[in-house]
Amino acid sequence: MNDERAKKQVTRRNILKAGAVGAALPLFSILSRPASAAEFSYKFATGQDPSHPVNKRAQEAIDRIRNATNGRLEIKLFPANQLGSDTDLMSQVRNGGVEFFNQANTVLSTLVPAAGIVNTGFAFHDYGAVWKAMDGPLGAHVRAQIEKVGLLTMSKPWDNGFRQITTSTKPVRNAGDVKGVKLRVPAAPMLTSLFSALGASPTPINFNEVYSSLQTKLVEGQENPLAIISTARLYEVQKFCTISNHVWDAYWILGNRRAFEKLPKDIQEIVRRELDKAASDERADIAAFSGFARNDLASKGLQIVEADKDSFKKALARANFYKDMRAKFGEDAWKLLEGSVGALG
């Protein structure tokens, strides 16, 4: 009996170390496998809810990487700001506390100002223009600026989607309706500049505090892609959703340079390959989900409002917004943007 109990203890201990996959292996394989087969154990942090397509596709890429490297690289996913706010995590990925991090371009622009050109208000009218720019010269320009601060971009950009405005006090149909509205924005200079030019009162708040800020009426509204409005359940604390498409935003998978360069070249290639595949899959998810989310949000009581986009563009032109952005980002970068979207301002 004592021998049998000891055998069970050994078996249970090794199964726990081997994990769920190892538990399905024969006993001999479990007992003979090293306690930790991974040569490298890295963390991948995101700010999105576990149900968001970002996390689904990131986990799939992580699984493929583990299998393709025969377990040499183990990556653990930490969604929903488990390891800190967006601004905290940006510091962590720079200092190596986190090896990979999914960051919205809007927030990344606080560290890499040149990246903010991607978020120019009402620049992109559809996804054709977006991917022409981001998979072409403009995307290459932004990636080069990101890498100048010591971070690596691990794949082509993922899709954060077109951003929409939600409010609890009144619907926003045109540029005049947004004047004076206290609107949560991420800590992103471009969005602050955009809504200031429109006469709103933009209030930077980290995403992990958005729901409570809306619930307590600290702010009247916020702006985010439909996928975020849905998965973060913001419809519970908002009444109106304006389909404004005022800004398109990217997600960048950022890597700590030192950690990535520690990996053998073959593993580096696998990581980049699988994250690029995940980027393509996530882009398709967001495009499909945005159509579904609009109807789903309406069914949950959020009143959907169509924006008069021309009124917003005219208001921005009158406020010299495009002229100021051209001066801020420089002629060369501005030409790259207008080469994909046409003349602005």
WOBELLIN-V268010 format. One line per field, one symbol per residue. phi: phi as a letter, one per 40 degrees, with the letter a starting at -180 (. if undefined). burial: # if it has 16 or more other ideal C-beta (glycine too) atoms within 10 Angstrom, else .. A space follows every 10 residues. Layout:
phi->???
burial->???
This chain:
phi->.ccccccccc ccccccccgc ccccccdccc cccdcbcccb bbbbbbbcdd ccddcccccc cdcccdcccf gcbbbbcbcf fcbhcdcccc cccccgcbcb acbcddcdcc cbdcccddcd dfcccacdcd cccccbcccc cccccccccg cbccacccbc gccbbbabba cbbacccccg ccbcbccbdc cccdccccgc bcbcacccbc dcccccgdbc aaaacdccdc ccfcccbbbb bccbfcacbb bbccbcdccc cccddccdcc dccccccccc ccdcdcdccc cccdcccccc hcccbccccc cccccccccg cccccccccg cccccccccb bgcbg
burial->.......... ...##..#.. .........# .......... .########. .########. ##.###.##. #####.#### #.######## .###..#### ########## ##.####### ####..#.## ####..###. ###.##.... ########## #######... ###.#.##.. ########## #####.##.# .##.####.# ..##....## ########## ##.##.##.# ########## ######..## ..#...##.# ##.##..##. .##.##..## ..##..#... .#..#.###. ###.##..#. ##..##.##. ..##.###.# #..#.
